Amino acid sequence: MADRIAGKVVLVAGASSGIGAALAREFARRGAAVALLARRAGRLETLAEELRAGGARALALACDVTVEGDLEAAVARVAGEFGRLDIAVANAGFGVAGDLAELTLDDYRRQFETNVFGVLRTAYAALAPLAASRGVLVLMGSVSGHLAAPGASAYAMSKFAVRALAEAIRGELAPRGIGVVLVSPGFVASEISRVDNHGRFHPDAREPSHRRFEMSAERAARQLVRAVQRRRRERVITVHGKVAVILARHTPRFLAWILATVRPDRPGPSRGDRGGGRDS
């Protein structure tokens, strides 16, 4: 199959670390021009310089998906710099952790503001140029969009919403030539467990117990880019993620028993500080 990525222009929101940074590298390796969006401008520029040194075209743009107008301004810059937009990846996100009794409505609002409304802002900003190029909109979901574990209600709610959005708009956007790819990762290496409720990064935070099961961000990025190239409806990433989705679909009571019996470890900053922080 010919590589359909070479020569494309790709926007990656949440590109400063984890899957986002790995995606930027993979798209650039395959010949795409890449626009990097996130709040951490210093990290973005370092990554952009790395990509340029490898011969890629790269643009670093400080952008907050929760701020009105930031994404529209970023897409306008991309159009001015590269002339088009072929692929937009709505990857910025974070995870609120904690039981219902520990969380507040503000915690849930904060989760949705980034994980749901940030995705919507990315989609709205990219619609016109993607229609012009008959491009692809990539929504970053999660295995948690198929199952909800105790202690992760806010995060699971947000990812269920993203999966519903992908399923609904796929048919709406198809007549405009826009493909919609939902990516649902399981455990993939990232910094998300080291960010607290208020968005503060803790480099010395405790490692999660599932670390030994994690897929590298680089391997996940390769799988994601192949899914984009083939315009797959959904790609579940990691073997354990695929098993969990199958169990959620076919044996939900059994899966619920497993999740209630063996609650996932809550990694990262102290439990009192947690509740989320954007990996963007």
Contacts in CASP RR format, 6 or more apart in sequence:
PFRMAT RR
TARGET T0000
AUTHOR 0000-0000-0000
METHOD contacts of the structure
MODEL  1
MADRIAGKVVLVAGASSGIGAALAREFARRGAAVALLARRAGRLETLAEE
LRAGGARALALACDVTVEGDLEAAVARVAGEFGRLDIAVANAGFGVAGDL
AELTLDDYRRQFETNVFGVLRTAYAALAPLAASRGVLVLMGSVSGHLAAP
GASAYAMSKFAVRALAEAIRGELAPRGIGVVLVSPGFVASEISRVDNHGR
FHPDAREPSHRRFEMSAERAARQLVRAVQRRRRERVITVHGKVAVILARH
TPRFLAWILATVRPDRPGPSRGDRGGGRDS
1 229 0 8 1.000
3 30 0 8 1.000
3 229 0 8 1.000
4 229 0 8 1.000
5 27 0 8 1.000
5 30 0 8 1.000
5 31 0 8 1.000
5 32 0 8 1.000
5 225 0 8 1.000
5 228 0 8 1.000
5 229 0 8 1.000
6 30 0 8 1.000
6 31 0 8 1.000
6 32 0 8 1.000
7 31 0 8 1.000
7 32 0 8 1.000
7 33 0 8 1.000
8 27 0 8 1.000
8 31 0 8 1.000
8 32 0 8 1.000
8 33 0 8 1.000
8 86 0 8 1.000
8 87 0 8 1.000
9 32 0 8 1.000
9 33 0 8 1.000
9 34 0 8 1.000
9 35 0 8 1.000
9 78 0 8 1.000
9 82 0 8 1.000
9 83 0 8 1.000
9 84 0 8 1.000
9 85 0 8 1.000
9 86 0 8 1.000
9 87 0 8 1.000
9 133 0 8 1.000
10 24 0 8 1.000
10 27 0 8 1.000
10 32 0 8 1.000
10 33 0 8 1.000
10 34 0 8 1.000
10 35 0 8 1.000
10 86 0 8 1.000
10 87 0 8 1.000
10 88 0 8 1.000
10 89 0 8 1.000
11 34 0 8 1.000
11 35 0 8 1.000
11 37 0 8 1.000
11 74 0 8 1.000
11 75 0 8 1.000
11 78 0 8 1.000
11 85 0 8 1.000
11 87 0 8 1.000
11 88 0 8 1.000
11 89 0 8 1.000
11 126 0 8 1.000
12 20 0 8 1.000
12 23 0 8 1.000
12 24 0 8 1.000
12 27 0 8 1.000
12 34 0 8 1.000
12 35 0 8 1.000
12 36 0 8 1.000
12 37 0 8 1.000
12 89 0 8 1.000
12 91 0 8 1.000
13 37 0 8 1.000
13 38 0 8 1.000
13 63 0 8 1.000
13 65 0 8 1.000
13 71 0 8 1.000
13 88 0 8 1.000
13 89 0 8 1.000
13 90 0 8 1.000
13 91 0 8 1.000
13 92 0 8 1.000
13 122 0 8 1.000
13 280 0 8 1.000
14 20 0 8 1.000
14 37 0 8 1.000
14 38 0 8 1.000
14 65 0 8 1.000
14 91 0 8 1.000
14 92 0 8 1.000
14 93 0 8 1.000
14 279 0 8 1.000
14 280 0 8 1.000
15 21 0 8 1.000
15 23 0 8 1.000
15 24 0 8 1.000
15 36 0 8 1.000
15 37 0 8 1.000
15 38 0 8 1.000
15 44 0 8 1.000
15 47 0 8 1.000
15 91 0 8 1.000
16 36 0 8 1.000
16 38 0 8 1.000
16 39 0 8 1.000
16 40 0 8 1.000
16 43 0 8 1.000
16 44 0 8 1.000
16 47 0 8 1.000
16 280 0 8 1.000
17 40 0 8 1.000
17 43 0 8 1.000
17 190 0 8 1.000
17 191 0 8 1.000
17 279 0 8 1.000
18 188 0 8 1.000
18 189 0 8 1.000
18 190 0 8 1.000
18 191 0 8 1.000
18 217 0 8 1.000
18 279 0 8 1.000
19 91 0 8 1.000
19 140 0 8 1.000
19 185 0 8 1.000
19 188 0 8 1.000
19 190 0 8 1.000
19 217 0 8 1.000
19 220 0 8 1.000
19 221 0 8 1.000
19 224 0 8 1.000
20 89 0 8 1.000
20 91 0 8 1.000
20 217 0 8 1.000
20 221 0 8 1.000
21 43 0 8 1.000
21 47 0 8 1.000
21 217 0 8 1.000
22 216 0 8 1.000
22 217 0 8 1.000
22 218 0 8 1.000
22 220 0 8 1.000
22 221 0 8 1.000
23 89 0 8 1.000
23 91 0 8 1.000
23 221 0 8 1.000
23 224 0 8 1.000
23 225 0 8 1.000
24 34 0 8 1.000
24 36 0 8 1.000
24 47 0 8 1.000
24 51 0 8 1.000
24 58 0 8 1.000
25 47 0 8 1.000
25 50 0 8 1.000
25 51 0 8 1.000
25 218 0 8 1.000
25 221 0 8 1.000
26 218 0 8 1.000
26 221 0 8 1.000
26 222 0 8 1.000
26 224 0 8 1.000
26 225 0 8 1.000
27 34 0 8 1.000
27 87 0 8 1.000
27 225 0 8 1.000
28 34 0 8 1.000
28 51 0 8 1.000
28 54 0 8 1.000
28 55 0 8 1.000
28 56 0 8 1.000
28 58 0 8 1.000
29 56 0 8 1.000
30 225 0 8 1.000
31 56 0 8 1.000
32 56 0 8 1.000
32 86 0 8 1.000
32 87 0 8 1.000
33 56 0 8 1.000
33 57 0 8 1.000
33 58 0 8 1.000
33 59 0 8 1.000
33 82 0 8 1.000
34 51 0 8 1.000
34 56 0 8 1.000
34 57 0 8 1.000
34 58 0 8 1.000
34 59 0 8 1.000
35 58 0 8 1.000
35 59 0 8 1.000
35 61 0 8 1.000
35 74 0 8 1.000
35 77 0 8 1.000
35 78 0 8 1.000
35 81 0 8 1.000
35 82 0 8 1.000
36 44 0 8 1.000
36 47 0 8 1.000
36 48 0 8 1.000
36 58 0 8 1.000
36 59 0 8 1.000
36 60 0 8 1.000
36 61 0 8 1.000
37 44 0 8 1.000
37 61 0 8 1.000
37 62 0 8 1.000
37 63 0 8 1.000
37 65 0 8 1.000
37 71 0 8 1.000
37 74 0 8 1.000
37 92 0 8 1.000
38 44 0 8 1.000
38 62 0 8 1.000
38 63 0 8 1.000
38 92 0 8 1.000
38 280 0 8 1.000
39 62 0 8 1.000
39 63 0 8 1.000
39 64 0 8 1.000
39 278 0 8 1.000
39 280 0 8 1.000
40 280 0 8 1.000
41 60 0 8 1.000
41 62 0 8 1.000
42 60 0 8 1.000
44 60 0 8 1.000
44 61 0 8 1.000
44 62 0 8 1.000
45 60 0 8 1.000
47 58 0 8 1.000
47 60 0 8 1.000
48 58 0 8 1.000
48 59 0 8 1.000
48 60 0 8 1.000
49 58 0 8 1.000
51 58 0 8 1.000
52 58 0 8 1.000
57 82 0 8 1.000
59 77 0 8 1.000
59 78 0 8 1.000
59 81 0 8 1.000
59 82 0 8 1.000
61 74 0 8 1.000
61 77 0 8 1.000
61 78 0 8 1.000
63 70 0 8 1.000
63 71 0 8 1.000
63 73 0 8 1.000
63 74 0 8 1.000
64 70 0 8 1.000
64 280 0 8 1.000
65 71 0 8 1.000
65 90 0 8 1.000
65 92 0 8 1.000
65 93 0 8 1.000
65 114 0 8 1.000
65 117 0 8 1.000
65 118 0 8 1.000
65 119 0 8 1.000
65 121 0 8 1.000
65 122 0 8 1.000
65 280 0 8 1.000
66 113 0 8 1.000
66 114 0 8 1.000
66 117 0 8 1.000
66 118 0 8 1.000
68 121 0 8 1.000
69 121 0 8 1.000
69 125 0 8 1.000
70 121 0 8 1.000
71 118 0 8 1.000
71 121 0 8 1.000
71 122 0 8 1.000
71 124 0 8 1.000
71 125 0 8 1.000
71 126 0 8 1.000
72 125 0 8 1.000
74 125 0 8 1.000
75 85 0 8 1.000
75 125 0 8 1.000
75 126 0 8 1.000
75 129 0 8 1.000
78 85 0 8 1.000
78 129 0 8 1.000
79 85 0 8 1.000
79 129 0 8 1.000
84 129 0 8 1.000
84 132 0 8 1.000
84 133 0 8 1.000
85 126 0 8 1.000
85 129 0 8 1.000
85 130 0 8 1.000
85 133 0 8 1.000
85 135 0 8 1.000
86 130 0 8 1.000
86 133 0 8 1.000
86 135 0 8 1.000
86 136 0 8 1.000
87 135 0 8 1.000
87 136 0 8 1.000
87 138 0 8 1.000
87 228 0 8 1.000
88 122 0 8 1.000
88 123 0 8 1.000
88 125 0 8 1.000
88 126 0 8 1.000
88 130 0 8 1.000
88 136 0 8 1.000
88 137 0 8 1.000
88 138 0 8 1.000
89 138 0 8 1.000
89 140 0 8 1.000
90 118 0 8 1.000
90 119 0 8 1.000
90 122 0 8 1.000
90 123 0 8 1.000
90 137 0 8 1.000
90 138 0 8 1.000
90 139 0 8 1.000
90 140 0 8 1.000
91 138 0 8 1.000
91 140 0 8 1.000
92 114 0 8 1.000
92 118 0 8 1.000
92 122 0 8 1.000
92 278 0 8 1.000
92 279 0 8 1.000
92 280 0 8 1.000
93 114 0 8 1.000
93 115 0 8 1.000
93 140 0 8 1.000
93 192 0 8 1.000
93 278 0 8 1.000
93 279 0 8 1.000
93 280 0 8 1.000
94 111 0 8 1.000
94 114 0 8 1.000
94 115 0 8 1.000
94 192 0 8 1.000
94 195 0 8 1.000
94 199 0 8 1.000
94 276 0 8 1.000
94 277 0 8 1.000
94 278 0 8 1.000
94 279 0 8 1.000
94 280 0 8 1.000
95 111 0 8 1.000
95 115 0 8 1.000
95 152 0 8 1.000
95 154 0 8 1.000
95 155 0 8 1.000
95 192 0 8 1.000
95 275 0 8 1.000
95 276 0 8 1.000
95 277 0 8 1.000
95 279 0 8 1.000
96 103 0 8 1.000
96 107 0 8 1.000
96 108 0 8 1.000
96 110 0 8 1.000
96 111 0 8 1.000
96 152 0 8 1.000
96 154 0 8 1.000
96 155 0 8 1.000
96 197 0 8 1.000
96 274 0 8 1.000
96 275 0 8 1.000
96 276 0 8 1.000
96 277 0 8 1.000
97 151 0 8 1.000
97 152 0 8 1.000
97 155 0 8 1.000
97 266 0 8 1.000
97 271 0 8 1.000
97 274 0 8 1.000
97 275 0 8 1.000
97 276 0 8 1.000
98 151 0 8 1.000
98 152 0 8 1.000
98 153 0 8 1.000
98 154 0 8 1.000
98 266 0 8 1.000
98 271 0 8 1.000
98 274 0 8 1.000
98 275 0 8 1.000
99 150 0 8 1.000
99 151 0 8 1.000
99 153 0 8 1.000
100 153 0 8 1.000
102 271 0 8 1.000
102 272 0 8 1.000
103 153 0 8 1.000
103 154 0 8 1.000
103 275 0 8 1.000
107 154 0 8 1.000
107 197 0 8 1.000
107 275 0 8 1.000
107 276 0 8 1.000
108 154 0 8 1.000
108 157 0 8 1.000
110 276 0 8 1.000
111 154 0 8 1.000
111 155 0 8 1.000
111 157 0 8 1.000
111 158 0 8 1.000
111 276 0 8 1.000
112 157 0 8 1.000
112 158 0 8 1.000
112 161 0 8 1.000
114 278 0 8 1.000
114 280 0 8 1.000
115 155 0 8 1.000
115 158 0 8 1.000
115 159 0 8 1.000
115 161 0 8 1.000
115 162 0 8 1.000
116 158 0 8 1.000
116 161 0 8 1.000
116 162 0 8 1.000
116 165 0 8 1.000
119 139 0 8 1.000
119 140 0 8 1.000
119 162 0 8 1.000
119 165 0 8 1.000
120 165 0 8 1.000
123 137 0 8 1.000
123 139 0 8 1.000
123 165 0 8 1.000
123 169 0 8 1.000
126 137 0 8 1.000
127 173 0 8 1.000
127 176 0 8 1.000
127 178 0 8 1.000
130 136 0 8 1.000
130 137 0 8 1.000
130 178 0 8 1.000
131 176 0 8 1.000
131 177 0 8 1.000
131 178 0 8 1.000
134 177 0 8 1.000
134 178 0 8 1.000
135 177 0 8 1.000
135 178 0 8 1.000
135 179 0 8 1.000
136 178 0 8 1.000
136 179 0 8 1.000
136 180 0 8 1.000
136 181 0 8 1.000
136 228 0 8 1.000
136 231 0 8 1.000
137 169 0 8 1.000
137 173 0 8 1.000
137 178 0 8 1.000
137 179 0 8 1.000
137 180 0 8 1.000
137 181 0 8 1.000
138 181 0 8 1.000
138 183 0 8 1.000
138 224 0 8 1.000
138 228 0 8 1.000
139 162 0 8 1.000
139 165 0 8 1.000
139 166 0 8 1.000
139 180 0 8 1.000
139 181 0 8 1.000
139 182 0 8 1.000
139 183 0 8 1.000
140 162 0 8 1.000
140 183 0 8 1.000
140 185 0 8 1.000
141 159 0 8 1.000
141 162 0 8 1.000
141 163 0 8 1.000
141 166 0 8 1.000
141 182 0 8 1.000
141 183 0 8 1.000
141 184 0 8 1.000
141 185 0 8 1.000
142 155 0 8 1.000
142 159 0 8 1.000
142 162 0 8 1.000
142 184 0 8 1.000
142 185 0 8 1.000
142 186 0 8 1.000
143 184 0 8 1.000
143 185 0 8 1.000
143 186 0 8 1.000
143 236 0 8 1.000
143 238 0 8 1.000
143 241 0 8 1.000
143 244 0 8 1.000
143 245 0 8 1.000
144 152 0 8 1.000
144 155 0 8 1.000
144 156 0 8 1.000
144 159 0 8 1.000
144 160 0 8 1.000
145 156 0 8 1.000
145 159 0 8 1.000
145 160 0 8 1.000
145 162 0 8 1.000
145 163 0 8 1.000
145 184 0 8 1.000
146 163 0 8 1.000
146 184 0 8 1.000
146 244 0 8 1.000
146 245 0 8 1.000
146 248 0 8 1.000
146 249 0 8 1.000
147 156 0 8 1.000
147 244 0 8 1.000
147 245 0 8 1.000
147 247 0 8 1.000
147 248 0 8 1.000
147 255 0 8 1.000
147 259 0 8 1.000
148 156 0 8 1.000
148 157 0 8 1.000
148 160 0 8 1.000
149 156 0 8 1.000
149 259 0 8 1.000
149 263 0 8 1.000
149 264 0 8 1.000
150 259 0 8 1.000
150 260 0 8 1.000
150 263 0 8 1.000
151 263 0 8 1.000
151 264 0 8 1.000
151 266 0 8 1.000
152 264 0 8 1.000
154 275 0 8 1.000
159 184 0 8 1.000
162 182 0 8 1.000
163 182 0 8 1.000
163 184 0 8 1.000
166 180 0 8 1.000
166 182 0 8 1.000
166 234 0 8 1.000
167 182 0 8 1.000
169 180 0 8 1.000
170 179 0 8 1.000
170 180 0 8 1.000
170 233 0 8 1.000
171 180 0 8 1.000
173 179 0 8 1.000
173 180 0 8 1.000
179 231 0 8 1.000
180 233 0 8 1.000
181 227 0 8 1.000
181 228 0 8 1.000
181 231 0 8 1.000
181 232 0 8 1.000
181 233 0 8 1.000
181 234 0 8 1.000
181 235 0 8 1.000
182 233 0 8 1.000
182 234 0 8 1.000
182 235 0 8 1.000
183 224 0 8 1.000
183 227 0 8 1.000
183 234 0 8 1.000
183 235 0 8 1.000
183 237 0 8 1.000
184 234 0 8 1.000
184 235 0 8 1.000
184 236 0 8 1.000
184 237 0 8 1.000
184 241 0 8 1.000
184 245 0 8 1.000
185 215 0 8 1.000
185 220 0 8 1.000
185 236 0 8 1.000
185 237 0 8 1.000
185 238 0 8 1.000
185 241 0 8 1.000
186 215 0 8 1.000
186 236 0 8 1.000
186 237 0 8 1.000
186 238 0 8 1.000
186 240 0 8 1.000
186 241 0 8 1.000
186 244 0 8 1.000
187 210 0 8 1.000
187 213 0 8 1.000
187 214 0 8 1.000
187 215 0 8 1.000
187 238 0 8 1.000
187 240 0 8 1.000
187 241 0 8 1.000
188 214 0 8 1.000
188 215 0 8 1.000
188 216 0 8 1.000
188 217 0 8 1.000
188 220 0 8 1.000
188 237 0 8 1.000
188 238 0 8 1.000
189 214 0 8 1.000
189 215 0 8 1.000
189 216 0 8 1.000
189 217 0 8 1.000
190 217 0 8 1.000
190 279 0 8 1.000
191 201 0 8 1.000
191 279 0 8 1.000
192 277 0 8 1.000
192 279 0 8 1.000
193 205 0 8 1.000
193 207 0 8 1.000
193 208 0 8 1.000
193 267 0 8 1.000
193 268 0 8 1.000
194 201 0 8 1.000
194 202 0 8 1.000
194 203 0 8 1.000
194 205 0 8 1.000
194 268 0 8 1.000
194 269 0 8 1.000
195 201 0 8 1.000
195 202 0 8 1.000
195 269 0 8 1.000
195 276 0 8 1.000
195 277 0 8 1.000
195 278 0 8 1.000
195 279 0 8 1.000
196 202 0 8 1.000
196 268 0 8 1.000
196 269 0 8 1.000
196 273 0 8 1.000
196 274 0 8 1.000
196 275 0 8 1.000
196 276 0 8 1.000
196 277 0 8 1.000
197 269 0 8 1.000
197 272 0 8 1.000
197 273 0 8 1.000
197 274 0 8 1.000
197 275 0 8 1.000
197 276 0 8 1.000
197 277 0 8 1.000
198 273 0 8 1.000
198 277 0 8 1.000
199 276 0 8 1.000
199 277 0 8 1.000
199 278 0 8 1.000
200 269 0 8 1.000
200 273 0 8 1.000
200 277 0 8 1.000
202 268 0 8 1.000
202 269 0 8 1.000
205 267 0 8 1.000
205 268 0 8 1.000
205 269 0 8 1.000
206 267 0 8 1.000
206 268 0 8 1.000
207 267 0 8 1.000
207 268 0 8 1.000
208 265 0 8 1.000
208 267 0 8 1.000
208 268 0 8 1.000
209 264 0 8 1.000
209 265 0 8 1.000
209 267 0 8 1.000
210 264 0 8 1.000
210 265 0 8 1.000
213 238 0 8 1.000
213 240 0 8 1.000
215 237 0 8 1.000
215 238 0 8 1.000
220 237 0 8 1.000
220 238 0 8 1.000
223 235 0 8 1.000
223 237 0 8 1.000
224 235 0 8 1.000
224 237 0 8 1.000
227 235 0 8 1.000
236 242 0 8 1.000
236 245 0 8 1.000
244 255 0 8 1.000
247 254 0 8 1.000
247 255 0 8 1.000
247 258 0 8 1.000
248 255 0 8 1.000
266 274 0 8 1.000
268 274 0 8 1.000
END
